[in-house]
């Protein structure tokens, strides 16, 4: 699986996607495999749903950070600090609204 995601990253532009596709999916798949073996399938399904919600929150925060830095010329530290807070708000808001 790691090789498949790394190949996907190599095919896409820019090349910085290679690291993203090589790391995040393989770590989550390994985590889910270990969770299934140790905790069972039902616990792993909750973990998988939580990963999906976290990734949605990440996409939202990354889009906002990008917009703040490119269009509003905000400093990196300020934009990232705001983005972390936004990620927490999105992630826990989604969890509260969908999984609670």
N, C-alpha and C positions, 0 to 999 in steps of 0.2 A: 504494500500500500504506500509506503514511504516513497518508493521509486516511482510509482504511478503519479503521485502528487508532485514530485520533483520534476518529472517529465512535463507535466502540465504547466508548471511554472516556467520551465525553459522555453516552451512554445509561445507563451504570452509575452507581450511587451508592456511595460519595461521589464528588464531582467530582475529588478528588485522583487518581483512577484515570486521568483524561484524560492527564495528563503521563506516567504510567507506560506506558499503551498507545500513546501517541504517540511515545515515545522508544526504548524498548528493542527492540521488534520491528522498527522501521524501521532502526535501527542494525545489528541482527544480519542483516537481509535485505540491506542494502547491503554489509556486510562479506562475506557469502557470495557475492553477485554478483561483487564484485571478486576474491575468492579463486578462483572458478570461471574467470574470465577470465585470471587470472595464473598460477595453480598447477594448474588442472584439476579435474575433477569428483571424483576419488577423494580428493584432499587436502581439498576442500571438504566432503565427507561426513564426514571425520574431525573437521573443525572444527565441523560441525553437531552431531555426537554430543557433542562436548565442551561446546558451548553448552547442550545439553539437560541434561547432568549438572551443569553449573554452576548452571542454573536450579533444579534439584531441591535442590541444596545451599543455594541462596538461600532457597527456601521453608522448608526445615527451620530454617535460622538465623533467619529473620524470625519464624517461629512461636515459637521458643524465646525470642528477645529480647522479643517482645510479652508472652509469659507472665511472664518475669522482671520486666518493668517494671510490668505491671498487677497481678499477683497477689503478687509478692514485694517490690514497691516498690523495686526496685534502681535506682540512679542511671543516667542515660543513658550516661555515658562507660563505666562498668563493664560494663553490659549489652552495649553495642556492641563493646567490646574483646573480651569473651567471645564474642560472635556472630561476629566476624571469624575468631577462632581456630576456632570451630565450623564456619564455612563452609569454611575450608581443610581441616579434617579430613574433612568430608563430601565435598567435591569430589575431593580426592586419594584418599580411600577408595573412592569410586565409580569413579574412573578406574583405580585399581589393581585393583579387583575385576572390572570389566567391560571395560575397553579395553586393558589391558596385554597 
